[in-house]
Amino acid sequence: MYDGAPDVIPVLLALLALACVSSTVLAARMRARALRARAETEAARRAAADAEERRFNILEAVADGIYIVDEELVLTHVNEEAERLLGGTADALIGQRLDRIVDPLASELVPDITLARRDGAIVEQTYVFPAAERWVEIRIKPAAAETLVHLRDVTARTRADTRLRESEQRLQLVTQNVDAVLWTAGRDARFSAVAGGALDDLGLDAQELLDEPCERLLARSFLDQAFAGNAVRTETALGERWLRHHVEPLRDLRRGDVQGAVGVSIDITELKRAEQRLFDSAHHDRLTGLPNRLALEQTLADAIAGANRNERRFAVLFVDLDRFKTINDTLGHDVGDEVLRRIADRLKEAVRTGDVVARPGGDEFIILLPRIAGTADIDIVAQRLVRLVGQAVDVAGTELFLGASVGVAIYPDHGRDARTLVSHADAAMYRAKRAGGNVHAYFEESMKREASERLALETDLRHALDRSEFHVLYQPIVDVGSARVTGCEALVRWCHPTRGLVMPDSFIPLAEETGTIIELDRWVLSQACEMAAAMRAHAPDFHISVNASTRDLREKDLPDAIAAVLGECGLDPSALTIEVTEHVVLDGTVVPVVERIAALGVQVAIDDFGVGNSCLSYLKRLPITALKIDRSFISNLAEDKQDQAIVRSIVAVANALELRITAEGLETDAQVAFIASLGCEQGQGYRFAVPLPREQLEAMLSAQAPALPA
């Protein structure tokens, strides 16, 4: 035992106690470190889980399809859009190798994923599914341990782009081919865009027009209206072409203020030309090219307005062609039309510069002399046109001669409106015609009464049939040798309630002119055939002759009307003779009608033979069965050797062609004896009887009935 041992023990005890304390502290520290480590591990785990969850949420939030494969190409993640594109659920897809999923967006991408991993590059491409009309953009992004495949369904966008391109193509096609110019302009009135198929026709270039002033197409004032917020529609000329413009304000879509103008300029040149042709057609006579009645009315209105402003006079000349009707009826409408064209040219040659020649219709022309110092100016023009019209017109080798009757009315002396002036010039023309034609006459107040009377007569004529004012007289046709009645000619008379008896010479030309002659002809035909059917009870061989006017012979239904009347009356067709004037049979337009009448069995006679344009070849070619010698050759027959020679020739021709011949206008025994000596068997005239009412004719036939053959 050492000295001082008792002092060591406490020390040792103290050290032992200290060691125990230290061991406890160390254990506590170690426990603390372990707790911290566990806490850090849990925090890391939670952080990793949070990161994974955030990653999962991010992938799910993405609208595009995304899936991830690891180094073994095993799917580790598939978002909802990828499920739709791959056609499977995440539970079914995750954990599978990509090359075992049969789909273009899965197994077929393995080579591209492998390439991306090897090169470390992103692969981008678009997959097209034609059958489903679907497009998918694919983006493969490789990483160290996994690869992300990004799928974007761009079908809707692609279709929209396609529609947009197609729309742009159609728009481009339209803008390039539409017959217009499409353009926009800024507030500076310069073009900012130009296109359109009409550019070439207008001689314009789209590129050259850019930034050019709008005046190249239309006036600045029209764009100013658009800048003020107004739509503009207008038409302007561009050289020899015409454009129709539709201009609208071009507004800013957000602010609404006008930024410029947008316009469509349509080429309407052909439309304008068509309108001009329609205008010309409506205002010009198609046959002669002269202004027609419509254009004349406007010209006269302008002349009156100008004369009032300047206090001057002008003249209206009414020109009617003499003998034109005979040429037209004899040689046909084709020749007549050519004559009118030639006369129109001569009238234009006769007038002065600034004078107007118009053709309101028919064979009538109206000439306006807007500048006259006095009647001497009118006389010079009128005499010149009468002289030119009177010169021979050669048509198809035939010389034709016409005349001109000219009536003159002066403004304001003879009228202050167009209608009155033309009416008074017309009245003066009739005075010139009654004077023999080929002259001109000035309007006089007395002519108003004449024109008024003529108009009143025309009005009465139109109502005469309805009022039963016409009646038929019958002039007997007799056998020259026995003086027995064998037939008669129907002659119409007008018993006017105030005018008394109006003779045919007064109203037949007016009826021809107005067209009422057709209705009148048909009425006379019906009356005559009904009478003839009754007379044949006394004289079985009785025949009736009825005159047919030129106007009626041009009606294609005349043969049908004759056949209907014959059927209604029970009259044998051979008992009816239709008399036509000599010049009518030369009119080619009536020949077919005459032939159809003859085909019915009706006799056809040429009336007034010898005074017209005789053409003996027609006697052979046409179905003529009889001739009537005109009374002008009969009146002096006993003394005039020339008339005797003419009548002798006519009878010889008729006998040679076996035509029945009748002499008209017989008034003396000497005339009757002469024609009888020539072998002319039938006669008609006051020597035998005047035109008789039906009752007197019937009495005459009854008196001679026993002597007539049964």
Solvent accessible surface area in square Angstrom, and as a share of the most:
residue,aa,sasa,rsa
1,M,212,0.95
2,Y,188,0.71
3,D,150,0.77
4,G,40,0.39
5,A,16,0.13
6,P,96,0.60
7,D,104,0.54
8,V,79,0.46
9,I,98,0.50
10,P,72,0.45
11,V,83,0.48
12,L,100,0.50
13,L,109,0.54
14,A,60,0.46
15,L,99,0.49
16,L,110,0.55
17,A,55,0.43
18,L,110,0.55
19,A,55,0.43
20,C,76,0.45
21,V,87,0.50
22,S,59,0.38
23,S,69,0.45
24,T,87,0.51
25,V,62,0.36
26,L,98,0.49
27,A,40,0.31
28,A,42,0.33
29,R,143,0.52
30,M,113,0.50
31,R,144,0.53
32,A,37,0.29
33,R,132,0.48
34,A,42,0.32
35,L,105,0.52
36,R,132,0.48
37,A,53,0.41
38,R,144,0.53
39,A,59,0.46
40,E,116,0.52
41,T,90,0.52
42,E,59,0.27
43,A,47,0.36
44,A,61,0.48
45,R,132,0.48
46,R,122,0.45
47,A,56,0.43
48,A,62,0.48
49,A,49,0.38
50,D,65,0.34
51,A,46,0.35
52,E,97,0.43
53,E,101,0.45
54,R,140,0.51
55,R,89,0.33
56,F,95,0.39
57,N,75,0.39
58,I,110,0.56
59,L,14,0.07
60,E,57,0.25
61,A,85,0.66
62,V,52,0.30
63,A,88,0.68
64,D,21,0.11
65,G,0,0.00
66,I,10,0.05
67,Y,0,0.00
68,I,2,0.01
69,V,0,0.00
70,D,40,0.21
71,E,108,0.48
72,E,107,0.48
73,L,20,0.10
74,V,34,0.19
75,L,1,0.00
76,T,62,0.36
77,H,20,0.09
78,V,3,0.02
79,N,0,0.00
80,E,122,0.55
81,E,37,0.17
82,A,0,0.00
83,E,41,0.18
84,R,133,0.49
85,L,6,0.03
86,L,12,0.06
87,G,70,0.68
88,G,25,0.24
89,T,83,0.48
90,A,22,0.17
91,D,137,0.71
92,A,56,0.43
93,L,10,0.05
94,I,76,0.39
95,G,53,0.51
96,Q,73,0.32
97,R,74,0.27
98,L,0,0.00
99,D,63,0.33
100,R,175,0.64
101,I,17,0.08
102,V,144,0.83
103,D,29,0.15
104,P,45,0.28
105,L,1,0.00
106,A,0,0.00
107,S,28,0.18
108,E,96,0.43
109,L,0,0.00
110,V,25,0.14
111,P,88,0.55
112,D,31,0.16
113,I,0,0.00
114,T,73,0.42
115,L,72,0.36
116,A,1,0.01
117,R,71,0.26
118,R,180,0.66
119,D,85,0.44
120,G,58,0.56
121,A,50,0.39
122,I,75,0.38
123,V,27,0.16
124,E,116,0.52
125,Q,63,0.28
126,T,71,0.41
127,Y,41,0.16
128,V,78,0.45
129,F,34,0.14
130,P,107,0.68
131,A,113,0.87
132,A,66,0.51
133,E,102,0.46
134,R,61,0.22
135,W,62,0.22
136,V,0,0.00
137,E,51,0.23
138,I,4,0.02
139,R,93,0.34
140,I,1,0.00
141,K,102,0.43
142,P,24,0.15
143,A,63,0.49
144,A,104,0.80
145,A,59,0.45
146,E,51,0.23
147,T,0,0.00
148,L,52,0.26
149,V,0,0.00
150,H,35,0.16
151,L,0,0.00
152,R,102,0.37
153,D,48,0.25
154,V,6,0.04
155,T,15,0.09
156,A,78,0.61
157,R,115,0.42
158,T,27,0.16
159,R,94,0.34
160,A,43,0.33
161,D,55,0.29
162,T,45,0.26
163,R,143,0.52
164,L,103,0.51
165,R,123,0.45
166,E,74,0.33
167,S,51,0.33
168,E,93,0.42
169,Q,115,0.51
170,R,140,0.51
171,L,112,0.56
172,Q,100,0.44
173,L,112,0.56
174,V,80,0.46
175,T,17,0.10
176,Q,100,0.44
177,N,97,0.50
178,V,54,0.31
179,D,76,0.39
180,A,1,0.01
181,V,0,0.00
182,L,44,0.22
183,W,4,0.01
184,T,32,0.19
185,A,2,0.01
186,G,23,0.22
187,R,125,0.46
188,D,87,0.45
189,A,3,0.02
190,R,95,0.35
191,F,3,0.01
192,S,72,0.46
193,A,47,0.37
194,V,17,0.10
195,A,34,0.26
196,G,10,0.10
197,G,24,0.23
198,A,0,0.00
199,L,15,0.07
200,D,124,0.64
201,D,85,0.44
202,L,22,0.11
203,G,68,0.65
204,L,23,0.12
205,D,63,0.33
206,A,25,0.20
207,Q,138,0.61
208,E,117,0.52
209,L,0,0.00
210,L,67,0.33
211,D,95,0.49
212,E,58,0.26
213,P,48,0.30
214,C,0,0.00
215,E,96,0.43
216,R,94,0.34
217,L,5,0.03
218,L,6,0.03
219,A,47,0.36
220,R,95,0.35
221,S,62,0.40
222,F,45,0.19
223,L,0,0.00
224,D,61,0.32
225,Q,79,0.35
226,A,0,0.00
227,F,18,0.08
228,A,76,0.59
229,G,26,0.25
230,N,82,0.42
231,A,53,0.41
232,V,8,0.04
233,R,168,0.61
234,T,28,0.16
235,E,62,0.28
236,T,27,0.16
237,A,58,0.45
238,L,44,0.22
239,G,76,0.73
240,E,157,0.70
241,R,59,0.21
242,W,92,0.32
243,L,0,0.00
244,R,93,0.34
245,H,0,0.00
246,H,61,0.27
247,V,0,0.00
248,E,62,0.28
249,P,22,0.14
250,L,71,0.35
251,R,119,0.43
252,D,26,0.14
253,L,181,0.90
254,R,212,0.78
255,R,158,0.58
256,G,35,0.33
257,D,63,0.33
258,V,19,0.11
259,Q,72,0.32
260,G,0,0.00
261,A,0,0.00
262,V,55,0.32
263,G,2,0.02
264,V,53,0.30
265,S,0,0.00
266,I,74,0.38
267,D,15,0.08
268,I,10,0.05
269,T,2,0.01
270,E,102,0.46
271,L,79,0.39
272,K,53,0.22
273,R,103,0.38
274,A,30,0.24
275,E,76,0.34
276,Q,97,0.43
277,R,143,0.52
278,L,125,0.62
279,F,106,0.44
280,D,53,0.28
281,S,65,0.42
282,A,49,0.38
283,H,34,0.15
284,H,63,0.28
285,D,22,0.11
286,R,225,0.82
287,L,38,0.19
288,T,21,0.12
289,G,47,0.45
290,L,6,0.03
291,P,30,0.19
292,N,29,0.15
293,R,123,0.45
294,L,91,0.45
295,A,13,0.10
296,L,6,0.03
297,E,92,0.41
298,Q,106,0.47
299,T,37,0.21
300,L,2,0.01
301,A,51,0.39
302,D,81,0.42
303,A,15,0.11
304,I,24,0.12
305,A,44,0.34
306,G,4,0.04
307,A,2,0.01
308,N,81,0.41
309,R,180,0.66
310,N,86,0.44
311,E,161,0.72
312,R,99,0.36
313,R,86,0.32
314,F,1,0.01
315,A,0,0.00
316,V,0,0.00
317,L,0,0.00
318,F,11,0.05
319,V,0,0.00
320,D,14,0.07
321,L,4,0.02
322,D,16,0.08
323,R,127,0.46
324,F,15,0.06
325,K,111,0.47
326,T,56,0.32
327,I,16,0.08
328,N,24,0.12
329,D,3,0.02
330,T,3,0.02
331,L,73,0.36
332,G,6,0.06
333,H,73,0.33
334,D,121,0.63
335,V,32,0.19
336,G,0,0.00
337,D,48,0.25
338,E,44,0.20
339,V,0,0.00
340,L,6,0.03
341,R,91,0.33
342,R,87,0.32
343,I,0,0.00
344,A,1,0.01
345,D,81,0.42
346,R,43,0.16
347,L,0,0.00
348,K,97,0.41
349,E,121,0.54
350,A,0,0.00
351,V,23,0.13
352,R,67,0.24
353,T,127,0.74
354,G,44,0.43
355,D,17,0.09
356,V,37,0.21
357,V,8,0.05
358,A,0,0.00
359,R,28,0.10
360,P,20,0.12
361,G,28,0.27
362,G,48,0.46
363,D,31,0.16
364,E,49,0.22
365,F,0,0.00
366,I,2,0.01
367,I,0,0.00
368,L,4,0.02
369,L,0,0.00
370,P,24,0.15
371,R,121,0.44
372,I,23,0.12
373,A,98,0.76
374,G,20,0.19
375,T,66,0.38
376,A,65,0.50
377,D,38,0.20
378,I,0,0.00
379,D,39,0.20
380,I,99,0.50
381,V,1,0.00
382,A,0,0.00
383,Q,99,0.44
384,R,65,0.24
385,L,0,0.00
386,V,21,0.12
387,R,140,0.51
388,L,21,0.11
389,V,0,0.00
390,G,30,0.28
391,Q,89,0.39
392,A,34,0.26
393,V,0,0.00
394,D,74,0.39
395,V,13,0.08
396,A,104,0.80
397,G,70,0.67
398,T,66,0.38
399,E,108,0.49
400,L,17,0.08
401,F,110,0.46
402,L,2,0.01
403,G,0,0.00
404,A,0,0.00
405,S,0,0.00
406,V,0,0.00
407,G,0,0.00
408,V,0,0.00
409,A,0,0.00
410,I,6,0.03
411,Y,5,0.02
412,P,46,0.29
413,D,82,0.43
414,H,37,0.17
415,G,11,0.10
416,R,156,0.57
417,D,66,0.34
418,A,25,0.20
419,R,210,0.77
420,T,41,0.24
421,L,0,0.00
422,V,29,0.17
423,S,55,0.35
424,H,24,0.11
425,A,0,0.00
426,D,39,0.20
427,A,9,0.07
428,A,0,0.00
429,M,2,0.01
430,Y,46,0.18
431,R,68,0.25
432,A,1,0.00
433,K,67,0.29
434,R,142,0.52
435,A,76,0.59
436,G,66,0.64
437,G,8,0.08
438,N,67,0.34
439,V,65,0.37
440,H,41,0.18
441,A,18,0.14
442,Y,60,0.23
443,F,9,0.04
444,E,91,0.41
445,E,114,0.51
446,S,34,0.22
447,M,1,0.01
448,K,89,0.38
449,R,151,0.55
450,E,61,0.27
451,A,37,0.29
452,S,67,0.43
453,E,105,0.47
454,R,72,0.26
455,L,115,0.57
456,A,42,0.33
457,L,25,0.13
458,E,35,0.16
459,T,65,0.38
460,D,29,0.15
461,L,7,0.03
462,R,119,0.43
463,H,77,0.34
464,A,0,0.00
465,L,35,0.18
466,D,115,0.60
467,R,136,0.50
468,S,96,0.62
469,E,20,0.09
470,F,11,0.05
471,H,61,0.27
472,V,16,0.09
473,L,29,0.15
474,Y,8,0.03
475,Q,10,0.05
476,P,1,0.01
477,I,4,0.02
478,V,3,0.02
479,D,47,0.24
480,V,14,0.08
481,G,76,0.73
482,S,57,0.37
483,A,60,0.46
484,R,83,0.30
485,V,4,0.02
486,T,41,0.24
487,G,0,0.00
488,C,0,0.00
489,E,8,0.03
490,A,3,0.02
491,L,34,0.17
492,V,18,0.10
493,R,28,0.10
494,W,0,0.00
495,C,61,0.36
496,H,18,0.08
497,P,100,0.63
498,T,119,0.69
499,R,103,0.37
500,G,33,0.32
501,L,105,0.52
502,V,14,0.08
503,M,88,0.39
504,P,30,0.19
505,D,130,0.67
506,S,64,0.41
507,F,0,0.00
508,I,48,0.24
509,P,78,0.49
510,L,11,0.05
511,A,0,0.00
512,E,25,0.11
513,E,103,0.46
514,T,30,0.17
515,G,18,0.17
516,T,25,0.15
517,I,4,0.02
518,I,38,0.19
519,E,104,0.47
520,L,5,0.03
521,D,19,0.10
522,R,53,0.19
523,W,71,0.25
524,V,13,0.07
525,L,7,0.03
526,S,42,0.27
527,Q,74,0.33
528,A,0,0.00
529,C,0,0.00
530,E,79,0.35
531,M,0,0.00
532,A,0,0.00
533,A,33,0.26
534,A,36,0.28
535,M,0,0.00
536,R,67,0.25
537,A,88,0.68
538,H,56,0.25
539,A,6,0.04
540,P,58,0.37
541,D,104,0.54
542,F,1,0.00
543,H,26,0.12
544,I,0,0.00
545,S,3,0.02
546,V,4,0.03
547,N,57,0.29
548,A,13,0.10
549,S,15,0.09
550,T,9,0.05
551,R,82,0.30
552,D,2,0.01
553,L,0,0.00
554,R,59,0.22
555,E,62,0.28
556,K,163,0.69
557,D,71,0.37
558,L,6,0.03
559,P,3,0.02
560,D,85,0.44
561,A,21,0.17
562,I,0,0.00
563,A,44,0.34
564,A,52,0.41
565,V,19,0.11
566,L,11,0.05
567,G,61,0.58
568,E,143,0.64
569,C,33,0.20
570,G,67,0.64
571,L,7,0.04
572,D,70,0.36
573,P,44,0.28
574,S,62,0.40
575,A,3,0.02
576,L,0,0.00
577,T,2,0.01
578,I,5,0.03
579,E,2,0.01
580,V,2,0.01
581,T,48,0.28
582,E,8,0.04
583,H,45,0.20
584,V,1,0.01
585,V,4,0.02
586,L,17,0.08
587,D,0,0.00
588,G,47,0.45
589,T,61,0.35
590,V,0,0.00
591,V,26,0.15
592,P,71,0.45
593,V,6,0.03
594,V,2,0.01
595,E,83,0.37
596,R,99,0.36
597,I,2,0.01
598,A,25,0.20
599,A,87,0.68
600,L,61,0.30
601,G,36,0.34
602,V,4,0.02
603,Q,42,0.19
604,V,2,0.01
605,A,2,0.01
606,I,2,0.01
607,D,14,0.07
608,D,44,0.23
609,F,11,0.05
610,G,25,0.24
611,V,82,0.47
612,G,33,0.32
613,N,83,0.43
614,S,61,0.39
615,C,51,0.30
616,L,97,0.48
617,S,55,0.36
618,Y,36,0.14
619,L,10,0.05
620,K,169,0.72
621,R,163,0.60
622,L,14,0.07
623,P,43,0.27
624,I,11,0.05
625,T,48,0.28
626,A,3,0.02
627,L,0,0.00
628,K,6,0.02
629,I,0,0.00
630,D,16,0.08
631,R,126,0.46
632,S,59,0.38
633,F,25,0.10
634,I,0,0.00
635,S,69,0.45
636,N,82,0.42
637,L,0,0.00
638,A,47,0.37
639,E,134,0.60
640,D,49,0.25
641,K,160,0.68
642,Q,141,0.63
643,D,18,0.09
644,Q,29,0.13
645,A,50,0.39
646,I,68,0.34
647,V,0,0.00
648,R,115,0.42
649,S,63,0.41
650,I,10,0.05
651,V,3,0.02
652,A,58,0.45
653,V,43,0.25
654,A,0,0.00
655,N,77,0.40
656,A,82,0.63
657,L,72,0.36
658,E,158,0.71
659,L,18,0.09
660,R,80,0.29
661,I,8,0.04
662,T,6,0.04
663,A,0,0.00
664,E,8,0.04
665,G,8,0.08
666,L,0,0.00
667,E,103,0.46
668,T,62,0.36
669,D,91,0.47
670,A,53,0.41
671,Q,10,0.05
672,V,19,0.11
673,A,62,0.48
674,F,37,0.16
675,I,0,0.00
676,A,48,0.37
677,S,87,0.56
678,L,36,0.18
679,G,39,0.37
680,C,2,0.01
681,E,122,0.55
682,Q,18,0.08
683,G,0,0.00
684,Q,3,0.01
685,G,3,0.03
686,Y,136,0.52
687,R,104,0.38
688,F,41,0.17
689,A,12,0.09
690,V,75,0.43
691,P,22,0.14
692,L,17,0.09
693,P,48,0.30
694,R,75,0.27
695,E,124,0.55
696,Q,98,0.44
697,L,0,0.00
698,E,61,0.27
699,A,63,0.49
700,M,63,0.28
701,L,0,0.00
702,S,50,0.32
703,A,86,0.67
704,Q,26,0.12
705,A,31,0.24
706,P,122,0.77
707,A,49,0.38
708,L,25,0.12
709,P,90,0.56
710,A,134,1.04
